[in-house]
């Protein structure tokens, strides 16, 4: 072990979109005095991709790429070129009551059985009949927001069970300030028009069109961005074990000690705070109370072709208890190169969440996923299956729980005191700005702050960023 510290201008912990964004921007600004360390052997963090033994490509969840930023768009084109992307019209559906209903669910309830349709409509009508009360005050939690926005029928049929499957936390433990553009609220006039004229409503949302790499899955983007940064500037398979903020030193898992001027961490806050020698017990205790869910990804590689009713679908939501997953992506539709031979193969990728409120047995999850795909008619027979793949992201979703914002402010104040920074999906713990574009721009804006003195928008003003038209 070397005891002589290696001087470096900027140390970046993590080579996901945020860390790579910071490094790329530093290089663009003429600052090459940085080092990126990444504990895994892959670039991309939660946006990495893998190829299984049978030649199927898998992502860590159903990533789709759309953007709020010109800078991000230009970097994506530089990374893969104009010819490196496929462009898709989103087609997402909900499997419920033994049928597919287009998403957003609330706009397409005409497809439900009559008694369920009426239950949902009656809940909406009851909302519109209520007389607003002045000074009503803020709703207590996400569950109240759901019922106040969608009515009791829609809440019970879809919104509450689905959100529990996604977040793995009860809605009453969650805030709703994160919602913004991510949840389509209900327009009774539009719903009734769709019912009366038997219209489907498929186009809502910021990601109604999206792009995906021609080859290599989502991870291909970040491997290429890493090359633009300079692979010699990125140490893979190297973790940070300890940080001393006073001496400005970090101990690495390969035995090196790095003496830095600036440090940006993109690893989860609950893991980063205990690494810092000077962090207070109180701050560490706050970090330990941050809530998150784990994500279990199961890939099912199949022979043949999808059933006709699946052929154009992008992804599907599953609110019911007859399957463990909450979402399944028809991943071979994203790119024909996600399977060994698109003329003979197709693929489904399922996501299942876990928390202390919702336990999962990973050793049984592939079998339970297959049983769920049979129960929901995604596949007709086990004989179709030629490949299975499994991955667990211990930190999958940063939960927007009640009291989160105050806790993040406390932790950021502690890091400010120590002259350290934390950004990214789990580095800032803000789900509402944790897409690929948001995450990269958190790194870019941090570099602009350090080198140009500019203020950061994405991490501190999510609503401003998300109010911009998506590109």
C-alpha positions as CSV (number, residue, x, y, z in Angstrom):
1,X,0.0,0.0,0.0
2,X,1.3,3.4,-1.0
3,X,1.4,5.9,1.9
4,X,2.3,8.8,-0.3
5,X,-0.9,10.6,-1.4
6,X,-1.4,11.2,-5.1
7,X,-2.5,14.8,-5.8
8,X,-5.5,15.2,-8.1
9,X,-7.7,18.3,-8.8
10,X,-11.0,16.5,-8.7
11,X,-12.0,13.1,-7.5
12,X,-15.3,11.8,-8.9
13,X,-16.8,8.7,-7.1
14,X,-19.0,6.7,-9.5
15,X,-19.0,6.3,-13.3
16,X,-22.7,6.4,-13.9
17,X,-24.4,9.3,-15.9
18,X,-23.7,11.9,-13.1
19,X,-20.0,11.1,-12.6
20,X,-19.4,10.8,-16.4
21,X,-21.3,14.0,-17.0
22,X,-19.1,15.9,-14.5
23,X,-15.9,14.4,-15.9
24,X,-16.9,15.1,-19.5
25,X,-17.7,18.7,-18.7
26,X,-14.5,19.2,-16.8
27,X,-12.6,18.0,-19.8
28,X,-14.6,20.2,-22.1
29,X,-13.7,23.2,-19.9
30,X,-10.0,22.3,-20.3
31,X,-9.6,20.7,-16.9
32,X,-7.9,17.3,-17.3
33,X,-6.8,17.0,-13.6
34,X,-9.5,14.6,-12.5
35,X,-9.9,10.9,-11.7
36,X,-13.2,8.9,-11.8
37,X,-13.3,5.8,-9.7
38,X,-16.0,3.1,-10.1
39,X,-16.5,0.1,-7.8
40,X,-17.9,-2.1,-10.6
41,X,-16.3,-3.3,-13.8
42,X,-18.9,-1.5,-15.9
43,X,-19.5,2.0,-16.9
44,X,-23.0,3.4,-16.6
45,X,-24.1,2.6,-13.0
46,X,-27.8,1.8,-13.1
47,X,-27.7,2.5,-16.8
48,X,-25.3,-0.3,-17.6
49,X,-26.1,-3.2,-19.9
50,X,-25.2,-6.9,-20.0
51,X,-25.2,-9.7,-22.5
52,X,-26.1,-13.2,-21.2
53,X,-24.6,-16.5,-22.2
54,X,-27.2,-17.0,-24.9
55,X,-26.5,-13.6,-26.5
56,X,-29.5,-11.6,-25.2
57,X,-28.8,-8.0,-24.1
58,X,-30.4,-6.7,-20.9
59,X,-30.6,-3.3,-19.1
60,X,-31.1,-2.7,-15.4
61,X,-34.7,-1.9,-15.9
62,X,-36.8,-0.5,-18.7
63,X,-34.8,2.6,-19.5
64,X,-36.2,5.0,-22.2
65,X,-34.4,8.1,-23.2
66,X,-36.0,11.5,-23.6
67,X,-34.6,14.9,-22.6
68,X,-35.2,18.3,-21.1
69,X,-31.8,19.6,-22.1
70,X,-30.2,20.7,-25.4
71,X,-26.7,19.9,-23.9
72,X,-27.8,16.3,-23.2
73,X,-29.2,15.9,-26.7
74,X,-26.0,17.1,-28.3
75,X,-23.8,14.8,-26.2
76,X,-26.0,11.8,-27.0
77,X,-25.6,12.5,-30.7
78,X,-21.9,13.0,-30.3
79,X,-21.7,9.7,-28.4
80,X,-23.6,7.4,-30.9
81,X,-24.1,9.6,-34.0
82,X,-27.3,10.1,-35.8
83,X,-27.3,6.6,-37.1
84,X,-26.8,5.0,-33.7
85,X,-30.3,5.6,-32.5
86,X,-33.7,4.0,-33.0
87,X,-36.8,6.2,-32.4
88,X,-40.0,4.9,-31.0
89,X,-43.6,6.0,-30.4
90,X,-44.4,5.0,-26.9
91,X,-47.1,2.3,-26.6
92,X,-47.7,1.3,-23.0
93,X,-50.5,-0.7,-21.5
94,X,-52.0,-1.9,-18.2
95,X,-52.8,-5.6,-17.8
96,X,-55.8,-5.6,-15.4
97,X,-59.1,-7.6,-15.1
98,X,-57.7,-10.1,-17.7
99,X,-57.3,-7.6,-20.5
100,X,-55.0,-4.9,-21.7
101,X,-56.0,-1.2,-21.1
102,X,-54.0,1.6,-22.8
103,X,-51.9,3.8,-20.5
104,X,-52.8,6.3,-19.0
105,X,-55.2,4.0,-17.4
106,X,-57.6,6.7,-16.2
107,X,-58.1,8.0,-19.7
108,X,-59.0,4.5,-21.1
109,X,-61.3,3.0,-18.5
110,X,-63.9,2.4,-21.3
111,X,-62.1,-1.0,-21.8
112,X,-63.0,-2.2,-18.3
113,X,-66.0,-4.4,-17.4
114,X,-69.1,-2.2,-17.0
115,X,-69.3,-2.5,-13.2
116,X,-65.6,-1.5,-12.8
117,X,-66.0,1.3,-15.4
118,X,-68.9,2.7,-13.4
119,X,-66.9,2.3,-10.1
120,X,-64.1,4.5,-11.6
121,X,-66.5,7.0,-13.1
122,X,-68.5,7.3,-9.9
123,X,-65.4,8.1,-8.0
124,X,-64.5,10.9,-10.5
125,X,-68.0,12.3,-10.4
126,X,-68.0,12.4,-6.6
127,X,-64.8,14.5,-6.8
128,X,-66.3,17.0,-9.2
129,X,-69.4,17.2,-6.9
130,X,-67.4,18.3,-4.0
131,X,-67.3,22.1,-3.2
132,X,-63.7,23.3,-2.6
133,X,-63.2,24.6,0.9
134,X,-61.0,27.6,1.4
135,X,-58.0,27.0,3.6
136,X,-58.2,23.3,3.2
137,X,-54.5,22.9,3.6
138,X,-51.9,20.5,2.3
139,X,-52.8,16.8,1.8
140,X,-51.1,14.5,4.3
141,X,-49.5,12.0,2.0
142,X,-49.4,10.4,-1.4
143,X,-52.4,8.2,-0.7
144,X,-54.6,11.2,0.0
145,X,-53.3,12.9,-3.1
146,X,-54.2,9.8,-5.2
147,X,-57.8,9.7,-3.9
148,X,-58.2,13.5,-4.2
149,X,-56.9,13.4,-7.8
150,X,-58.4,10.2,-9.2
151,X,-61.3,9.4,-7.0
152,X,-61.9,6.3,-4.9
153,X,-62.7,3.9,-7.7
154,X,-59.5,4.6,-9.8
155,X,-57.5,4.6,-6.5
156,X,-58.7,1.2,-5.5
157,X,-58.6,-0.4,-8.9
158,X,-55.2,0.8,-10.1
159,X,-53.4,3.7,-8.5
160,X,-52.9,2.3,-5.0
161,X,-52.1,-1.3,-5.8
162,X,-49.8,-0.3,-8.7
163,X,-47.9,2.3,-6.7
164,X,-47.3,-0.2,-3.9
165,X,-45.9,-2.7,-6.4
166,X,-43.6,0.0,-7.8
167,X,-42.4,1.7,-4.7
168,X,-42.7,-1.2,-2.2
169,X,-43.9,1.4,0.4
170,X,-47.5,2.2,1.5
171,X,-48.7,5.4,-0.1
172,X,-49.3,6.9,3.3
173,X,-45.6,6.9,3.9
174,X,-44.8,8.9,0.8
175,X,-45.0,12.5,-0.2
176,X,-46.5,13.7,-3.5
177,X,-44.4,16.7,-4.4
178,X,-42.3,14.6,-6.8
179,X,-45.3,13.8,-9.1
180,X,-45.0,16.7,-11.6
181,X,-45.0,15.4,-15.1
182,X,-44.7,11.7,-14.1
183,X,-48.3,11.0,-13.4
184,X,-51.2,11.9,-15.7
185,X,-53.9,13.6,-13.6
186,X,-57.5,13.0,-14.5
187,X,-59.6,15.2,-16.9
188,X,-63.2,14.0,-16.5
189,X,-64.2,15.7,-19.7
190,X,-61.6,13.8,-21.6
191,X,-62.4,10.5,-19.9
192,X,-66.1,10.8,-20.7
193,X,-65.4,11.7,-24.3
194,X,-63.2,8.6,-24.7
195,X,-66.0,6.4,-23.1
196,X,-68.8,7.9,-25.2
197,X,-66.9,7.8,-28.6
198,X,-65.0,4.6,-27.7
199,X,-61.6,6.3,-28.2
200,X,-58.2,5.1,-27.0
201,X,-55.9,7.6,-25.5
202,X,-52.2,6.5,-25.9
203,X,-50.2,9.7,-26.3
204,X,-49.9,11.3,-22.9
205,X,-46.5,12.0,-21.2
206,X,-43.1,13.5,-21.6
207,X,-41.8,10.2,-23.0
208,X,-44.5,9.6,-25.6
209,X,-41.6,9.4,-28.1
210,X,-38.2,8.1,-27.0
211,X,-34.9,6.9,-28.5
212,X,-32.8,3.8,-27.8
213,X,-29.4,2.7,-29.0
214,X,-29.3,0.5,-32.1
215,X,-26.7,-1.8,-30.5
216,X,-25.5,-2.6,-27.0
217,X,-28.5,-1.5,-24.9
218,X,-28.5,1.6,-22.8
219,X,-25.0,0.8,-21.5
220,X,-23.6,1.5,-25.0
221,X,-24.3,5.2,-24.5
222,X,-22.3,5.4,-21.3
223,X,-19.4,3.2,-22.6
224,X,-19.1,5.7,-25.4
225,X,-19.3,8.8,-23.1
226,X,-16.6,7.1,-21.0
227,X,-14.4,6.9,-24.1
228,X,-15.1,10.6,-24.7
229,X,-14.0,11.4,-21.2
230,X,-10.9,9.2,-21.6
231,X,-10.7,5.6,-20.3
232,X,-7.3,6.4,-18.8
233,X,-9.1,8.8,-16.5
234,X,-11.5,6.1,-15.2
235,X,-10.5,3.4,-12.7
236,X,-12.9,0.5,-12.9
237,X,-13.1,-2.0,-10.0
238,X,-11.9,0.6,-7.6
239,X,-14.0,1.8,-4.7
240,X,-13.5,4.6,-2.1
241,X,-13.1,3.2,1.4
242,X,-12.6,6.3,3.5
243,X,-12.7,10.1,3.0
244,X,-10.9,12.6,5.2
245,X,-12.4,16.0,4.5
246,X,-9.8,18.0,6.6
247,X,-6.8,16.5,4.8
248,X,-8.7,16.3,1.5
249,X,-7.7,12.6,1.1
250,X,-9.5,9.5,0.0
251,X,-8.4,5.9,0.6
252,X,-9.1,3.7,-2.4
253,X,-9.7,-0.1,-2.4
254,X,-6.5,-0.7,-4.4
255,X,-4.4,0.8,-1.7
256,X,-3.8,4.3,-3.2
257,X,-4.5,7.5,-1.3
258,X,-5.7,10.4,-3.4
259,X,-5.3,14.0,-2.2
260,X,-8.0,16.0,-3.9
261,X,-9.1,19.6,-4.1
262,X,-12.7,18.9,-5.1
263,X,-14.7,15.7,-4.5
264,X,-18.0,14.7,-6.1
265,X,-19.7,11.6,-4.9
266,X,-22.5,9.9,-6.9
267,X,-22.9,6.9,-4.6
268,X,-25.9,6.6,-2.3
269,X,-25.9,9.1,0.5
270,X,-26.5,6.4,3.1
271,X,-23.3,4.8,2.0
272,X,-21.3,8.0,1.5
273,X,-21.8,9.7,4.9
274,X,-20.3,6.8,6.9
275,X,-17.2,6.9,4.8
276,X,-16.4,10.5,5.8
277,X,-14.3,10.5,9.0
278,X,-15.6,14.0,10.1
279,X,-19.3,13.4,9.5
280,X,-21.2,13.7,12.7
281,X,-23.1,10.8,14.3
282,X,-26.3,12.9,13.9
283,X,-25.8,13.2,10.1
284,X,-25.0,9.5,9.8
285,X,-28.1,8.7,11.6
286,X,-30.2,10.9,9.2
287,X,-28.5,9.2,6.2
288,X,-29.3,5.7,7.6
289,X,-33.1,6.7,7.7
290,X,-33.3,7.5,4.0
291,X,-35.8,5.2,2.4
292,X,-35.3,3.3,-0.9
293,X,-36.4,0.2,-2.7
294,X,-34.3,-2.5,-4.4
295,X,-35.0,-3.5,-8.0
296,X,-34.9,-7.1,-9.2
297,X,-34.6,-7.5,-12.9
298,X,-35.4,-10.8,-14.6
299,X,-34.8,-11.2,-18.3
300,X,-36.6,-13.9,-20.2
301,X,-35.2,-14.8,-23.7
302,X,-37.7,-16.5,-25.9
303,X,-37.8,-18.3,-29.2
304,X,-40.4,-17.6,-31.9
305,X,-42.2,-14.3,-31.9
306,X,-44.5,-12.4,-29.6
307,X,-48.3,-12.9,-29.9
308,X,-50.0,-10.4,-32.3
309,X,-51.4,-8.3,-29.4
310,X,-47.9,-7.8,-28.0
311,X,-46.0,-7.0,-31.2
312,X,-46.2,-3.2,-31.1
313,X,-46.2,-2.7,-27.3
314,X,-43.2,-1.1,-25.5
315,X,-43.9,-1.8,-21.9
316,X,-46.8,-3.0,-19.7
317,X,-47.9,-2.3,-16.1
318,X,-49.2,-5.0,-13.8
319,X,-51.1,-3.8,-10.6
320,X,-52.6,-7.1,-9.6
321,X,-51.3,-9.8,-7.3
322,X,-51.1,-12.6,-9.9
323,X,-47.5,-11.7,-10.7
324,X,-44.5,-10.4,-8.8
325,X,-43.5,-7.7,-11.3
326,X,-44.9,-4.3,-11.7
327,X,-43.6,-3.6,-15.2
328,X,-42.5,-5.7,-18.2
329,X,-40.6,-4.3,-21.1
330,X,-40.9,-6.0,-24.5
331,X,-37.1,-5.4,-24.9
332,X,-36.7,-6.9,-28.3
333,X,-39.0,-4.1,-29.6
334,X,-36.6,-1.5,-28.4
335,X,-33.9,-2.9,-30.7
336,X,-33.7,-6.0,-32.9
337,X,-30.1,-6.3,-31.7
338,X,-31.2,-6.9,-28.1
339,X,-31.7,-10.6,-29.1
340,X,-29.4,-13.0,-31.0
341,X,-31.6,-13.2,-34.1
342,X,-34.8,-11.1,-34.3
343,X,-36.2,-13.5,-36.9
344,X,-36.2,-16.3,-34.4
345,X,-36.1,-14.6,-30.9
346,X,-37.8,-12.1,-28.7
347,X,-37.4,-11.0,-25.1
348,X,-39.3,-9.8,-22.0
349,X,-37.7,-7.9,-19.1
350,X,-39.5,-7.8,-15.8
351,X,-39.0,-5.5,-12.8
352,X,-39.9,-6.4,-9.2
353,X,-39.4,-4.0,-6.2
354,X,-38.4,-4.9,-2.7
355,X,-38.3,-3.1,0.7
356,X,-38.9,-3.9,4.4
357,X,-42.6,-3.6,3.6
358,X,-42.4,-6.0,0.6
359,X,-40.0,-8.9,0.7
360,X,-38.7,-10.9,-2.2
361,X,-37.0,-14.2,-2.3
362,X,-34.4,-13.8,-5.1
363,X,-33.8,-17.6,-5.3
364,X,-37.5,-18.1,-6.4
365,X,-37.9,-14.9,-8.4
366,X,-37.2,-16.4,-11.9
367,X,-39.7,-19.1,-11.3
368,X,-42.3,-16.7,-9.9
369,X,-41.7,-14.4,-12.9
370,X,-42.3,-17.2,-15.4
371,X,-45.5,-18.2,-13.5
372,X,-46.6,-14.5,-13.6
373,X,-45.9,-14.3,-17.3
374,X,-48.0,-17.4,-17.9
375,X,-50.8,-16.0,-15.6
376,X,-50.9,-12.7,-17.4
377,X,-50.7,-14.3,-20.9
378,X,-47.4,-12.7,-21.9
379,X,-46.2,-16.2,-22.8
380,X,-48.1,-19.3,-23.6
381,X,-45.7,-22.0,-22.7
382,X,-42.4,-22.6,-20.8
383,X,-41.2,-24.3,-24.0
384,X,-40.7,-20.8,-25.5
385,X,-38.0,-19.9,-22.9
386,X,-34.4,-20.4,-24.0
387,X,-32.6,-17.9,-21.6
388,X,-33.1,-16.4,-18.2
389,X,-31.1,-13.6,-16.6
390,X,-31.3,-12.0,-13.2
391,X,-29.8,-8.8,-11.6
392,X,-30.5,-7.1,-8.3
393,X,-29.8,-3.4,-7.8
394,X,-29.7,-3.0,-4.1
395,X,-30.4,0.7,-4.4
396,X,-33.0,0.8,-7.2
397,X,-35.5,3.7,-6.5
398,X,-34.9,6.6,-4.1
399,X,-38.2,6.8,-2.3
400,X,-39.9,10.3,-2.1
401,X,-40.9,9.6,1.5
402,X,-42.5,12.0,4.0
403,X,-39.9,14.3,5.5
404,X,-37.4,13.5,2.7
405,X,-36.7,17.1,1.7
406,X,-35.8,18.2,5.2
407,X,-33.5,15.2,5.6
408,X,-31.7,15.9,2.3
409,X,-31.3,19.6,3.3
410,X,-29.7,18.4,6.6
411,X,-27.3,16.1,4.8
412,X,-26.4,18.7,2.1
413,X,-25.7,21.2,4.9
414,X,-23.3,18.7,6.5
415,X,-21.5,18.1,3.2
416,X,-21.3,21.9,2.6
417,X,-19.6,22.2,6.1
418,X,-17.1,19.6,5.0
419,X,-16.5,21.0,1.5
420,X,-17.8,17.9,-0.2
421,X,-20.6,17.3,-2.8
422,X,-23.1,14.6,-3.6
423,X,-25.2,14.5,-6.7
424,X,-27.1,12.0,-8.9
425,X,-30.0,9.5,-8.6
426,X,-29.0,8.4,-5.1
427,X,-26.4,11.1,-4.5
428,X,-29.2,13.7,-4.3
429,X,-32.0,11.2,-3.5
430,X,-34.5,13.0,-5.7
431,X,-36.5,10.6,-7.8
432,X,-38.0,13.5,-9.7
433,X,-34.6,14.4,-11.3
434,X,-33.1,11.0,-11.6
435,X,-33.6,10.1,-15.3
436,X,-30.6,9.8,-17.5
437,X,-30.8,13.4,-18.7
438,X,-31.3,14.7,-15.2
439,X,-28.5,12.7,-13.8
440,X,-25.9,13.6,-16.4
441,X,-26.9,17.3,-16.1
442,X,-26.5,17.2,-12.3
443,X,-22.8,16.3,-13.0
444,X,-22.5,18.9,-15.7
445,X,-24.0,21.7,-13.6
446,X,-21.8,20.8,-10.7
447,X,-18.7,21.1,-12.9
448,X,-20.0,24.5,-14.1
449,X,-20.4,25.5,-10.4
450,X,-16.9,24.5,-9.5
451,X,-15.1,25.9,-12.6
452,X,-17.4,28.8,-13.7
453,X,-19.2,29.8,-10.5
454,X,-22.6,29.1,-12.1
455,X,-25.6,28.1,-10.0
456,X,-27.1,24.5,-10.3
457,X,-30.7,24.2,-11.4
458,X,-31.5,20.5,-11.7
459,X,-30.7,19.3,-8.2
460,X,-32.1,22.4,-6.4
461,X,-35.1,23.3,-8.6
462,X,-36.6,20.1,-10.0
463,X,-39.9,21.7,-10.8
464,X,-38.2,24.4,-13.0
465,X,-36.4,21.8,-15.0
466,X,-39.4,19.5,-15.4
467,X,-41.6,22.4,-16.5
468,X,-39.6,22.7,-19.7
469,X,-40.9,20.9,-22.8
470,X,-39.2,17.6,-23.2
471,X,-37.1,17.2,-26.2
